[in-house]
């Protein structure tokens, strides 16, 4: 409905004689916005005309299970490092449907009700699409033999009562095997190698233009493999000290991961400052508060449009366009925690993680690229690497790229890390509330 007014404003603001470069720039942005919204409007009309959208798309069904009552069986799963096509159970929640059915750690799930399970998301989709209390038949492989296991899924609200203490230890016969299992996914995870390769290519490209402080890139690129090694080593240390695995051990491993990233980021920033390459001239009109406020406005405006375009792509592309390849970036899959664990988890996700990642990506990589690539290209490239390391490669995760672009923009406009850190913390907090306590 607003489209005619957008075009009228864009045409009325077209460049005339005597206009300044800023006015011409603004006029081009108006035309671009009107053009994008024209495409969005076409998608909206097409979705309604084709019947993909309708009244049912916007009116909640009374019979629909509420998000807080998601159906679960109480297992943690991951792709087997040695057989990427096999989905292995990594943990079974006590007093859960999976535990009562006899499922065990290291069982391989082959199929649900005769439908093959090829990636971790398949199991969640197949179980979640059913109703609580309905028997499901799981085909599993244990010790080389296949068997049928009948499990009765429950609502997550009932399962959340079965919490596990932070220091409750599950005895392990071999802590070294756990270390190998936690390290192997990094070696098999393609996005991780893509990010490492991207940094190497950027370093080579920079050498063709200039050669200031080469060691900065070595510190930045070394942060990822160092963190990938330090985390399982810390896990191994806790496992040996306590005689098994525990939630506290997983927290220690995650804190070690963040500490390694932070140490390398600080070293790289120190190198850049010594070489006079770190400081970014700030825009005096942009305070951190203004950048955060405008950043969320930009995100809301662009995300609404991208969500509509994503729905249009889902409707015309064959298959499930949301399928992607998950990796070890999802390190915090705790099924149920006591209140102390929830506080520690929130501290890692909402405070420690954003600070560490902003120091590395917006404190080192972005300013470094800006020196020879320009602000716009540097924001896009660094945001792309950031997105690949944080989520599966899907259309649904364009919002992560949007947020990264806004954080990069806020970093360069303010010349400081306060604004991108604040945006990162707020977004992680909102995501955690939505995924951890509302789903």
C-alpha positions as CSV (number, residue, x, y, z in Angstrom):
1,X,0.0,0.0,0.0
2,X,2.9,2.4,0.6
3,X,4.6,1.5,-2.7
4,X,3.0,4.4,-4.7
5,X,4.1,6.9,-2.1
6,X,7.7,5.6,-2.2
7,X,7.9,6.0,-6.0
8,X,6.3,9.4,-5.8
9,X,8.9,10.5,-3.2
10,X,11.7,9.0,-5.3
11,X,10.6,10.7,-8.5
12,X,10.0,14.0,-6.8
13,X,13.5,13.8,-5.3
14,X,15.2,13.0,-8.5
15,X,18.5,15.1,-9.1
16,X,18.1,18.6,-10.5
17,X,20.6,21.2,-11.5
18,X,22.5,22.6,-8.5
19,X,21.9,19.6,-6.3
20,X,24.8,18.5,-4.0
21,X,26.5,15.1,-4.1
22,X,24.8,14.2,-0.9
23,X,21.3,14.9,-2.3
24,X,22.1,12.8,-5.4
25,X,23.3,10.0,-3.2
26,X,20.1,10.2,-1.2
27,X,18.0,10.2,-4.3
28,X,19.7,7.0,-5.6
29,X,18.9,5.3,-2.2
30,X,15.2,6.3,-2.5
31,X,15.0,4.8,-6.0
32,X,16.8,1.6,-4.8
33,X,14.4,1.3,-1.8
34,X,11.4,1.7,-4.1
35,X,12.7,-0.9,-6.5
36,X,13.3,-3.4,-3.7
37,X,9.8,-2.8,-2.3
38,X,8.4,-3.3,-5.7
39,X,9.9,-6.8,-5.8
40,X,8.6,-7.4,-2.3
41,X,5.1,-6.3,-3.2
42,X,5.1,-8.7,-6.3
43,X,6.1,-11.6,-4.0
44,X,3.4,-10.7,-1.5
45,X,0.7,-10.6,-4.2
46,X,2.0,-13.8,-5.8
47,X,2.0,-15.6,-2.5
48,X,-1.7,-14.7,-1.8
49,X,-2.8,-15.3,-5.4
50,X,-1.2,-18.8,-5.5
51,X,-2.7,-19.7,-2.2
52,X,0.6,-20.2,-0.4
53,X,-0.5,-17.4,2.0
54,X,-4.0,-17.1,3.3
55,X,-5.9,-16.3,6.5
56,X,-4.5,-19.5,8.1
57,X,-1.0,-18.1,7.7
58,X,-1.7,-15.3,10.2
59,X,-4.3,-16.8,12.5
60,X,-2.9,-19.3,15.1
61,X,-4.6,-22.6,15.2
62,X,-6.0,-23.5,18.6
63,X,-4.9,-27.1,18.1
64,X,-1.3,-26.1,17.4
65,X,1.2,-27.0,20.1
66,X,2.5,-23.9,21.7
67,X,6.3,-23.1,21.1
68,X,7.0,-23.7,24.8
69,X,5.5,-27.2,24.5
70,X,7.8,-28.5,21.8
71,X,7.9,-32.3,21.5
72,X,11.1,-33.9,22.5
73,X,12.5,-37.4,23.5
74,X,15.5,-36.1,25.5
75,X,18.7,-36.9,23.5
76,X,21.6,-35.0,22.3
77,X,22.8,-35.9,18.8
78,X,25.6,-35.2,16.4
79,X,27.0,-36.5,13.2
80,X,29.5,-39.3,13.8
81,X,33.0,-37.9,13.1
82,X,34.1,-41.2,11.5
83,X,30.9,-41.7,9.5
84,X,29.4,-38.2,8.7
85,X,26.2,-39.8,7.4
86,X,25.5,-41.6,10.8
87,X,23.7,-39.7,13.5
88,X,25.0,-40.6,16.9
89,X,23.5,-40.0,20.3
90,X,25.9,-38.0,22.4
91,X,23.8,-37.9,25.7
92,X,20.5,-39.2,27.1
93,X,18.7,-37.0,29.6
94,X,17.8,-38.9,32.8
95,X,14.1,-39.8,33.3
96,X,13.4,-38.9,29.7
97,X,11.4,-40.8,27.1
98,X,14.7,-41.8,25.5
99,X,16.1,-43.1,28.8
100,X,12.9,-45.1,29.6
101,X,13.0,-46.6,26.1
102,X,16.5,-47.9,26.6
103,X,18.4,-45.6,24.2
104,X,22.0,-45.2,25.1
105,X,24.9,-42.9,24.4
106,X,26.8,-43.8,21.2
107,X,23.7,-45.5,19.7
108,X,23.4,-44.6,16.0
109,X,19.9,-43.6,14.8
110,X,19.1,-44.9,11.4
111,X,15.4,-44.2,10.9
112,X,12.2,-42.9,12.5
113,X,9.0,-44.9,11.6
114,X,10.8,-46.2,8.6
115,X,11.9,-42.7,7.4
116,X,15.7,-42.4,7.1
117,X,17.6,-40.0,9.3
118,X,20.5,-38.5,7.3
119,X,21.5,-35.4,9.4
120,X,20.8,-34.2,12.9
121,X,18.0,-31.8,11.9
122,X,16.1,-34.7,10.4
123,X,15.5,-36.4,13.8
124,X,14.4,-33.1,15.4
125,X,12.0,-32.5,12.5
126,X,10.5,-36.0,12.5
127,X,10.0,-36.1,16.3
128,X,8.9,-32.5,16.5
129,X,6.2,-33.0,13.8
130,X,4.5,-35.6,15.8
131,X,2.2,-35.3,18.8
132,X,3.2,-36.0,22.4
133,X,2.2,-39.4,23.8
134,X,2.2,-41.1,20.4
135,X,4.6,-44.1,20.1
136,X,7.4,-43.7,17.6
137,X,9.6,-46.5,16.3
138,X,13.3,-45.7,16.1
139,X,15.7,-48.0,14.1
140,X,19.1,-47.8,15.9
141,X,22.5,-49.5,15.6
142,X,24.3,-50.6,18.7
143,X,27.6,-52.5,18.8
144,X,27.2,-53.3,15.1
145,X,23.7,-54.7,15.4
146,X,20.4,-53.0,14.4
147,X,17.3,-53.0,16.6
148,X,13.9,-51.4,16.9
149,X,13.3,-49.1,19.9
150,X,9.8,-47.7,20.7
151,X,9.9,-44.3,22.3
152,X,7.0,-42.1,23.5
153,X,7.8,-38.4,23.0
154,X,6.8,-35.9,25.7
155,X,6.4,-32.2,25.9
156,X,9.5,-30.2,26.7
157,X,7.8,-28.5,29.6
158,X,7.5,-31.9,31.4
159,X,11.1,-32.9,30.5
160,X,12.6,-29.6,31.8
161,X,11.9,-30.8,35.3
162,X,14.5,-33.5,34.9
163,X,17.6,-31.3,35.5
164,X,21.1,-32.6,36.0
165,X,23.5,-31.1,38.5
166,X,26.5,-29.1,37.3
167,X,28.9,-31.5,38.9
168,X,27.1,-34.8,38.4
169,X,29.6,-37.0,36.6
170,X,28.9,-39.6,34.0
171,X,31.8,-42.1,34.4
172,X,33.9,-42.6,31.2
173,X,36.2,-45.4,30.4
174,X,38.3,-43.2,28.1
175,X,38.4,-39.5,28.4
176,X,40.8,-39.4,25.4
177,X,38.0,-40.8,23.2
178,X,35.8,-37.8,24.2
179,X,38.6,-35.4,23.3
180,X,39.0,-37.0,19.9
181,X,35.2,-36.9,19.4
182,X,35.0,-33.2,20.2
183,X,38.0,-32.3,18.1
184,X,37.1,-34.3,15.0
185,X,34.1,-32.2,13.9
186,X,36.4,-29.2,13.4
187,X,38.4,-31.2,11.0
188,X,35.4,-32.4,9.1
189,X,33.4,-29.1,9.2
190,X,33.6,-27.4,5.8
191,X,32.6,-23.9,6.9
192,X,35.5,-23.9,9.4
193,X,38.0,-24.7,6.6
194,X,36.2,-22.1,4.4
195,X,36.8,-19.4,7.1
196,X,40.5,-20.4,7.5
197,X,41.0,-20.5,3.7
198,X,39.3,-17.1,3.4
199,X,41.7,-15.5,5.9
200,X,44.6,-17.0,4.0
201,X,43.4,-15.7,0.7
202,X,42.8,-12.2,2.2
203,X,46.3,-12.3,3.6
204,X,47.8,-13.1,0.2
205,X,45.7,-10.4,-1.5
206,X,46.9,-7.9,1.0
207,X,50.6,-8.8,0.4
208,X,50.1,-7.8,-3.3
209,X,49.2,-4.3,-2.2
210,X,51.3,-3.7,0.9
211,X,53.3,-5.5,3.5
212,X,52.6,-3.9,6.9
213,X,52.8,-6.1,10.0
214,X,52.2,-9.5,8.4
215,X,52.0,-11.1,11.8
216,X,48.6,-9.6,12.5
217,X,46.9,-12.0,10.1
218,X,48.8,-14.9,11.6
219,X,47.4,-14.1,15.0
220,X,43.9,-13.6,13.7
221,X,43.9,-16.8,11.6
222,X,45.6,-18.7,14.5
223,X,42.7,-17.9,16.9
224,X,40.3,-20.4,15.4
225,X,42.6,-23.5,15.4
226,X,44.0,-22.6,18.8
227,X,40.5,-22.4,20.2
228,X,39.6,-25.7,18.6
229,X,42.5,-27.4,20.3
230,X,42.3,-25.7,23.7
231,X,38.6,-26.5,24.2
232,X,38.9,-30.3,24.0
233,X,42.1,-30.2,26.0
234,X,40.3,-28.4,28.8
235,X,37.5,-31.0,28.5
236,X,40.0,-33.8,28.8
237,X,41.5,-32.2,31.9
238,X,38.2,-31.9,33.7
239,X,37.3,-35.5,32.6
240,X,40.5,-36.9,34.0
241,X,40.2,-34.9,37.2
242,X,36.6,-35.9,37.9
243,X,36.6,-39.4,36.3
244,X,34.0,-38.6,33.7
245,X,32.0,-36.0,31.8
246,X,29.8,-33.4,33.4
247,X,28.0,-30.2,32.6
248,X,30.6,-28.3,34.5
249,X,33.3,-29.8,32.2
250,X,31.4,-28.6,29.2
251,X,31.3,-25.1,30.6
252,X,35.0,-25.2,31.3
253,X,35.6,-26.3,27.7
254,X,33.5,-23.4,26.4
255,X,35.2,-20.9,28.6
256,X,38.6,-22.2,27.4
257,X,37.4,-21.8,23.8
258,X,36.5,-18.1,24.4
259,X,39.7,-17.5,26.4
260,X,41.8,-18.7,23.5
261,X,40.0,-16.5,20.9
262,X,40.3,-13.5,23.2
263,X,44.0,-14.0,23.8
264,X,44.7,-14.2,20.1
265,X,42.5,-11.2,19.4
266,X,44.2,-9.1,22.0
267,X,47.6,-10.1,20.6
268,X,46.5,-9.1,17.1
269,X,45.2,-5.7,18.3
270,X,48.4,-5.0,20.1
271,X,50.3,-5.8,16.9
272,X,48.1,-3.4,14.9
273,X,48.5,-0.6,17.4
274,X,52.3,-0.9,17.3
275,X,52.1,-0.7,13.6
276,X,49.7,2.2,13.7
277,X,47.0,0.3,11.8
278,X,44.3,-0.1,14.4
279,X,42.6,3.3,15.0
280,X,39.5,4.0,12.9
281,X,38.6,7.7,12.6
282,X,35.2,8.0,14.3
283,X,32.2,10.1,13.0
284,X,31.8,12.7,15.8
285,X,28.0,12.8,15.2
286,X,27.7,9.1,16.0
287,X,27.6,8.0,19.6
288,X,27.4,4.4,20.6
289,X,23.8,5.0,21.8
290,X,22.8,6.4,18.4
291,X,24.5,3.6,16.5
292,X,22.7,1.0,18.6
293,X,19.3,2.6,18.1
294,X,19.7,3.1,14.4
295,X,21.2,-0.4,14.0
296,X,18.1,-2.0,15.4
297,X,15.9,0.2,13.2
298,X,17.9,-0.9,10.1
299,X,17.7,-4.5,11.1
300,X,13.9,-4.4,11.6
301,X,13.5,-2.7,8.2
302,X,15.7,-5.0,6.2
303,X,14.7,-8.2,8.0
304,X,11.0,-7.7,7.3
305,X,11.8,-7.5,3.5
306,X,14.2,-10.4,3.5
307,X,11.7,-12.6,5.4
308,X,9.1,-12.0,2.7
309,X,11.7,-12.7,-0.1
310,X,12.8,-15.9,1.7
311,X,9.2,-17.1,1.8
312,X,8.9,-16.5,-1.9
313,X,12.1,-18.5,-2.5
314,X,10.9,-21.4,-0.4
315,X,7.7,-21.5,-2.5
316,X,9.5,-21.7,-5.9
317,X,12.7,-23.6,-5.1
318,X,12.5,-27.4,-5.1
319,X,13.0,-29.2,-1.8
320,X,13.7,-27.7,1.5
321,X,15.7,-24.5,1.0
322,X,16.5,-24.3,4.7
323,X,18.7,-27.4,4.7
324,X,22.2,-26.7,5.7
325,X,25.3,-28.1,7.2
326,X,25.7,-27.5,10.9
327,X,29.0,-27.5,12.6
328,X,30.7,-27.2,16.0
329,X,29.7,-23.5,16.4
330,X,26.7,-24.8,18.3
331,X,28.7,-25.7,21.4
332,X,26.0,-25.0,24.0
333,X,23.4,-27.7,23.5
334,X,22.5,-28.2,27.2
335,X,19.1,-29.9,27.4
336,X,18.2,-29.1,31.1
337,X,20.2,-27.1,33.7
338,X,19.8,-26.1,37.3
339,X,19.4,-22.3,37.9
340,X,23.1,-21.9,38.5
341,X,23.8,-23.5,35.1
342,X,21.3,-21.2,33.4
343,X,23.1,-18.2,34.8
344,X,26.5,-19.4,33.7
345,X,25.1,-20.3,30.2
346,X,23.6,-16.8,29.9
347,X,26.9,-15.2,31.0
348,X,28.8,-17.1,28.3
349,X,26.2,-16.5,25.5
350,X,25.2,-12.9,26.3
351,X,28.3,-11.4,27.8
352,X,31.6,-13.3,27.2
353,X,30.8,-14.6,23.7
354,X,29.8,-11.1,22.2
355,X,32.9,-9.4,23.8
356,X,35.3,-12.0,22.5
357,X,33.9,-12.2,19.0
358,X,33.6,-8.5,18.5
359,X,37.3,-8.0,19.6
360,X,38.3,-10.6,16.9
361,X,36.0,-9.7,14.0
362,X,35.3,-6.0,14.5
363,X,38.4,-5.2,16.5
364,X,41.0,-6.9,14.3
365,X,39.6,-8.4,11.0
366,X,37.3,-5.5,10.0
367,X,39.8,-2.6,10.5
368,X,42.5,-4.6,8.9
369,X,40.5,-5.1,5.7
370,X,39.3,-1.5,5.7
371,X,42.8,-0.3,5.2
372,X,43.1,-1.7,1.6
373,X,39.6,-2.9,0.7
374,X,37.4,0.0,1.7
375,X,34.7,0.2,4.3
376,X,31.8,-1.4,2.4
377,X,33.7,-4.3,1.0
378,X,35.4,-4.9,4.4
379,X,32.1,-5.0,6.2
380,X,30.6,-7.5,3.7
381,X,33.6,-9.8,3.7
382,X,34.1,-9.9,7.4
383,X,30.4,-10.4,8.0
384,X,30.4,-13.3,5.5
385,X,33.1,-15.1,7.4
386,X,31.4,-14.3,10.7
387,X,28.1,-15.8,9.4
388,X,29.7,-19.0,8.0
389,X,31.2,-19.7,11.4
390,X,28.0,-19.2,13.3
391,X,25.2,-21.0,11.5
392,X,24.3,-23.5,8.8
393,X,24.5,-22.1,5.2
394,X,20.8,-21.4,4.7
395,X,18.5,-18.6,3.5
396,X,17.1,-18.6,7.1
397,X,20.4,-17.4,8.5
398,X,20.5,-14.2,6.3
399,X,19.5,-12.4,9.5
400,X,22.9,-13.3,11.1
401,X,24.6,-11.7,8.1
402,X,22.4,-8.6,8.5
403,X,23.3,-8.3,12.2
404,X,27.0,-8.7,11.4
405,X,26.8,-6.0,8.7
406,X,25.1,-3.6,11.1
407,X,27.7,-4.4,13.8
408,X,30.5,-3.6,11.3
409,X,28.7,-0.4,10.3
410,X,28.4,0.6,13.9
411,X,32.1,-0.1,14.5
412,X,33.3,2.1,11.7
413,X,30.9,4.9,12.3
414,X,31.6,5.2,16.0
415,X,35.3,4.2,15.8
416,X,34.9,2.0,18.9
417,X,33.8,-1.5,19.8
418,X,31.1,-0.4,22.4
419,X,28.3,-0.2,19.9
420,X,28.8,-3.5,18.1
421,X,29.3,-5.3,21.5
422,X,26.1,-3.8,22.8
423,X,24.2,-4.9,19.6
424,X,25.7,-8.4,19.8
425,X,24.8,-8.7,23.5
426,X,21.2,-7.6,23.0
427,X,20.6,-9.9,20.0
428,X,22.2,-12.9,21.7
429,X,20.0,-12.2,24.8
430,X,16.8,-12.0,22.7
431,X,17.8,-15.2,20.8
432,X,18.5,-17.0,24.1
433,X,15.3,-16.0,25.6
434,X,13.4,-17.2,22.5
435,X,15.2,-20.5,22.1
436,X,16.1,-21.4,25.7
437,X,13.0,-20.4,27.7
438,X,10.2,-19.8,25.2
439,X,10.7,-23.0,23.0
